[in-house]
Amino acid sequence: MDAALQLEGVTKRYGAFTAVDDLSFSARRGKILGFLGPNGAGKTSSIRMVLGLVAPTSGRIDVLGAPDARSVRERIGFLPEERGLYRRMTPLDAITFLGGLKGVPRAECRKRALALLEAQGLGEAARRQIRHLSKGMAQKVQLISAIVHEPELVILDEPFSGLDPVNQLTLEAVIRDLAARGATVVFSTHVMQHAERLCDHVVLLARGKKVFDGTVAEARGHAPRALVLEGALGEAAVAALPGVGHVTVETTEDGVRRFTAALPRGVAGQDALKAAFAAGLDVSRFELREPTLHDAFITLTGGESAL
C-alpha cells in the first residue's frame, strides 16, 4: 500500500455535536501532509482517532497497514499539542526513557539522543534539568523524544505553536529531513505559511468537514489573484476597471493609498492596467499578486479566520 495513513468516511460525534463529519483522506509514504483548519475545525479529534486514543463513531482508519494504531505504536512518533515533560529530568534521560518505551535499547537510545540534541543546538543542555530550559528548548526536547525511535509515521499536532520564528524555521528543517529519510509526516496547523513551504499535500477542514484535498498549487487555484495599485486614486475608479472584483483600500505607513482588487479566474490583469493608464489614473506602483494558501483557505472555508 502506498498510503501510510488512510481514513474512509470517519465521523466522530459527542452526543448531539459532530466534531468530525465523514472525513476521508490518505497520507502517502515518505511525503509531508498538512492537516489544516481553523481552531475548532476537528483536527485534534481526528488525530486522536488516528492514534486510537478515541474510537470513531463510524468509518475506517488504516495506520501503517493496521486497523488500530495501538498495534503499531512503536512505528509511530507523536508530538501532542499539549506539551508535557518530566521537568526534573534532563533532556538526555527524558529522551532515553521515552525512546525505551518504544523499544529502543538504552545504550542505542542515549547515542541517538545525544546526536539529535547536538543537531538541534542542545548539546550543552543535554544534562541540564528541563525545568531550567526555555520553552523553545523544551519543545525541541519533546520533538526529539517523538522521533528518537526513528518512526515510519510522524504525527505533529500544532508543532509550531509557541515557537519563535527562528525555532519555527528549525522545526521546518526537521520535518523536511524526516521526509527525506523516508518517514511520512502529518502535521496539523492553522498557520498556512508553514504548510505552504513544507507540504506535498494538504487537507483542509472547516467545521468538521473536509473542504479541500490536494496539492498546495491546486488549493491556490481556488482563490482569485489580486491587482495591487498605489497612488492618488479613487476607489470608484479602481472598481470601474475591466474585470476587477471586490476592492479594498488601506493606507501604508508612508501615507500612500493602496488598492487591492480581486481578479476572478480567467481575467487578465494586464487589461485592467492598460485601462488604468489609458484613463490617466495616477498609478505610482502596481503588482499582479498570485494567491497564497492563506487566500485559498479564506475562499474555501467561506472566510473563517486563520493566521
VENFEN-V506770 format. One record per pair of residues at least 12 apart in sequence whose ideal C-beta (glycine too) atoms are under 10 Angstrom apart, sorted by the first residue. I is the first residue (numbers start at 1). J is the second residue. Records with the same first field share a line. If there is no record, write none. Layout:
# VENFEN-V506770
I: J, J
This chain:
# VENFEN-V506770
1: 26, 28, 29, 62, 64, 65
2: 26, 27, 28, 29, 30, 31
3: 25, 26, 27, 28, 29, 31, 62, 63, 64, 65, 184
4: 26, 27, 28, 29, 30, 31, 33, 62, 63, 64, 65, 75, 76, 152, 153, 154, 183, 184, 185, 186
5: 25, 26, 27, 28, 29, 33, 50, 61, 62, 63, 64, 69, 76, 153, 155, 184, 186
6: 24, 25, 26, 27, 28, 50, 60, 61, 62, 63, 65
7: 20, 22, 23, 24, 25, 26, 27, 46, 49, 50, 56, 59, 60, 61, 62, 63, 203, 210
8: 22, 23, 24, 25, 26, 59, 60, 61, 62
9: 21, 22, 23, 24, 56, 58, 59, 60
10: 22, 23, 24, 25, 45, 46, 49, 50, 56, 57, 58, 59, 60, 61
11: 23, 49, 56, 57, 58, 59, 208
12: 42, 45, 46, 48, 49, 54, 55, 56, 57, 58, 59, 208
13: 56, 57, 58, 208
14: 45, 54, 57
17: 208
18: 42, 45, 57, 207, 208, 209
19: 40, 41, 42, 43, 44, 45, 46, 48, 49, 54, 57, 207, 208
20: 41, 42, 43, 44, 45, 46, 48, 49, 56, 57, 59, 205, 208, 209, 210
21: 42, 57, 205, 207, 208, 209, 210
22: 58, 59, 208, 209, 210
23: 42, 45, 46, 49, 56, 59, 61, 203, 205, 208, 209, 210, 213
24: 59, 60, 203, 210, 213
25: 46, 186, 201, 202, 203, 204, 205, 210, 213
26: 62, 201, 203, 213
27: 50, 63, 153, 155, 184, 185, 186, 200, 201, 203
28: 184, 200, 201
29: 64, 152, 153, 179, 182, 183, 184
30: 152, 178, 179, 180, 181, 182, 183, 184, 185, 200
31: 179, 183, 184, 185, 186, 199, 200, 201
32: 154, 172, 175, 176, 178, 179, 180, 183, 184, 185, 186, 187, 195, 198, 199, 200, 201, 202
33: 155, 179, 184, 185, 186, 187, 188, 195, 198, 199, 200, 201, 202, 203, 213
34: 185, 186, 187, 188, 189, 191, 192, 194, 195, 196, 197, 198, 199, 200, 201, 202, 203, 204, 216, 219, 293
35: 47, 50, 155, 156, 157, 158, 186, 187, 188, 189, 195, 199, 201, 202, 203, 204, 205
36: 187, 188, 189, 190, 191, 192, 194, 195, 196, 199, 202, 203, 204, 205, 206, 211, 212, 219, 293, 296, 297, 300, 301, 306
37: 188, 189, 190, 203, 204, 205, 206, 207, 208, 209, 210, 211, 212, 297, 301, 304, 306
38: 190, 204, 205, 206, 207, 297, 301, 304, 305, 306, 307
39: 158, 190, 304, 305, 306, 307
40: 190, 205, 206, 207, 208, 304
41: 188, 190, 204, 205, 206, 207, 208, 209, 210, 211, 301, 304, 306
42: 188, 205, 206, 207, 208, 209, 210
43: 81, 157, 158, 187, 188, 189, 190, 203, 205, 208
44: 80, 81, 82, 157, 158, 188
45: 205, 208
46: 61, 157, 186, 188, 203, 205, 208, 210
47: 78, 80, 81, 155, 156, 157, 158, 186, 187, 188
48: 80, 157
49: 61, 69
50: 62, 63, 69, 76, 78, 153, 155, 186
51: 63, 68, 69, 70, 73, 76, 78, 80, 155, 157
52: 66, 67, 68, 69, 70, 71, 72, 73, 76
53: 69, 70, 78, 80
55: 68
63: 75, 76, 152, 153, 155
64: 76, 151, 152, 153, 184
69: 153, 155
72: 151, 152, 153
73: 101, 102, 103, 151
74: 101, 102, 103, 104, 149, 151, 152
75: 102, 103, 149, 150, 151, 152, 153, 183
76: 102, 146, 149, 151, 152, 153, 154, 155, 184
77: 102, 143, 144, 145, 146, 147, 148, 149, 150, 151, 152, 153, 154, 155, 156, 178, 183, 185
78: 145, 146, 147, 151, 153, 154, 155, 156, 157, 186
79: 139, 142, 143, 144, 145, 146, 147, 154, 155, 156, 157, 158, 159, 171, 187
80: 142, 146, 155, 156, 157, 158, 159
81: 156, 157, 158, 159, 161, 162, 188
82: 157, 158
83: 135, 138, 139, 141, 142, 143, 158, 161, 162
84: 138, 142
85: 98, 130, 131, 133, 138, 139, 141, 142, 145
86: 98, 129, 130, 131
87: 129, 130, 131, 132, 133, 138
88: 129, 130, 131, 132
89: 129, 130, 131, 141
90: 113, 117, 125, 126, 127, 128, 129, 130, 132, 133, 141
91: 113, 114, 116, 117, 120, 122, 123, 125, 126, 127, 128, 129, 130, 133, 137, 138, 140, 141, 142, 144, 145
92: 109, 110, 113, 114, 117, 122, 125, 126, 127, 128, 141
93: 110, 113, 126, 127, 129, 130
94: 113, 129, 130, 138, 141, 142, 144, 145
95: 109, 110, 112, 113, 114, 116, 117, 126, 141, 142, 143, 144, 145, 146, 147, 148, 149
96: 108, 109, 110, 111, 112, 113, 114, 145, 148
97: 109, 113, 145
98: 113, 141, 142, 144, 145, 146, 148, 149
99: 112, 113, 144, 145, 146, 147, 148, 149, 150
100: 148, 149
101: 145, 149
102: 145, 146, 148, 149, 150, 151
103: 149
104: 148, 149, 150
108: 148, 149
109: 148, 149
110: 126, 148
111: 148
112: 144, 147, 148, 149, 150
113: 126, 141, 144, 145, 148
114: 126
115: 144, 148
116: 140, 141, 143, 144, 145, 147, 148, 174
117: 137, 140, 141, 144, 148
119: 140, 144, 170, 173, 174, 177
120: 137, 140, 141, 143, 144, 167, 170, 171, 173, 174
121: 137, 140, 167, 170
122: 137, 138, 140, 141, 144
125: 137, 138, 140, 141
126: 141
130: 142
134: 164, 167
135: 162, 163, 164, 167
136: 162, 163, 164, 166, 167, 168, 170, 171
137: 167
138: 162
139: 159, 160, 161, 162, 163, 167, 171
140: 163, 167, 170, 171, 174
142: 159
143: 156, 159, 170, 171, 174, 175
144: 174
146: 159
147: 174, 177, 178, 181, 183, 185
150: 178, 181, 182, 183
151: 178, 183, 184, 185
152: 182, 183, 184
153: 183, 184, 185, 186
154: 174, 175, 178, 179, 183, 184, 185, 186, 187
155: 184, 185, 186, 187, 188
156: 171, 174, 175, 178, 185, 186, 187, 188, 189
157: 186, 187, 188, 189
158: 187, 188, 189, 190, 191
159: 171, 172, 174, 175, 185, 187, 188, 189, 194
160: 172, 175, 187, 189, 190, 191, 193, 194
161: 189, 190, 191
168: 191, 193, 194
169: 194, 197
171: 187, 194, 198
172: 193, 194, 197, 198
173: 198
175: 187, 194, 197, 198, 199
176: 197, 198
179: 198, 199, 200
185: 198, 199, 200
186: 199, 201, 203
187: 199
188: 203, 205
189: 202, 306, 307
190: 205, 297, 304, 305, 306, 307
191: 294, 306, 307
192: 204, 216, 219, 292, 293, 294, 295, 296, 297, 298, 306, 307
193: 292, 293, 294, 306, 307
194: 293
195: 216, 219, 293, 294, 297
196: 216, 219, 220, 292, 293, 294, 296, 297
197: 216, 293
198: 216
199: 215, 216, 219, 293
200: 215, 216
201: 213, 214, 215, 216, 218, 219
202: 214, 215, 216, 218, 219, 293, 296, 297
204: 219, 222, 293, 296, 297, 300, 301, 306
205: 301
206: 297, 300, 301, 302, 303, 304, 306
207: 301, 302, 304
209: 301
211: 297, 299, 300, 301, 302, 304
212: 296, 297, 299, 300, 301
216: 292, 293, 296
217: 293, 296
218: 296
219: 291, 292, 293, 295, 296, 297, 299, 300
220: 290, 291, 292, 293, 294, 295, 296, 299
221: 265, 291, 296
222: 265, 291, 295, 296, 297, 299, 300
223: 262, 265, 290, 291, 292, 293, 294, 295, 296, 297, 298, 299, 300
224: 244, 245, 246, 261, 262, 263, 264, 265, 267, 289, 291, 295, 296, 299
225: 261, 262, 263, 264, 265, 267, 268, 269, 288, 289, 290, 291, 295
226: 244, 245, 246, 247, 248, 259, 260, 261, 262, 263, 269, 287, 288, 289, 290, 291, 292, 295
227: 241, 243, 244, 245, 247, 259, 260, 261, 262, 263, 267, 269, 270, 272, 273, 276, 286, 287, 288, 289
228: 258, 259, 260, 261, 269, 285, 286, 287, 288, 289
229: 241, 244, 247, 257, 258, 259, 260, 261, 272, 273, 276, 281, 282, 283, 284, 285, 286, 287
230: 252, 254, 256, 257, 258, 259, 260, 282, 283, 284, 285, 286, 287
231: 256, 257, 258, 259, 276, 281, 282, 283, 284, 285, 286
232: 256, 257, 281, 282, 283, 284
233: 249, 257, 258, 259, 276, 281, 282, 283, 284
234: 249, 257, 259, 281, 282
235: 247, 248, 249, 257, 259, 261
237: 259, 275, 276, 279, 280, 281, 282
238: 257, 259, 260, 261, 272, 276, 281, 283
239: 259, 261
240: 272, 275, 276, 279
241: 259, 261, 263, 269, 271, 272, 273, 274, 275, 276, 279, 281
242: 267, 268, 271, 272, 274, 275, 276
243: 261, 262, 263, 264, 266, 267, 268, 269, 270, 271, 272, 275
244: 259, 260, 261, 262, 263, 264, 267, 269, 271, 272, 275, 276
245: 261, 262, 263, 264, 267
246: 260, 261, 262
247: 259, 260, 261, 262
248: 260, 261, 262
249: 261
256: 284, 285
257: 284
258: 285, 287
259: 283, 286
260: 287, 289
262: 291, 295, 299
263: 288, 289, 291
265: 291
268: 288
269: 286, 287, 288, 289
270: 288
272: 286, 288
273: 286, 288
293: 306
294: 306, 307
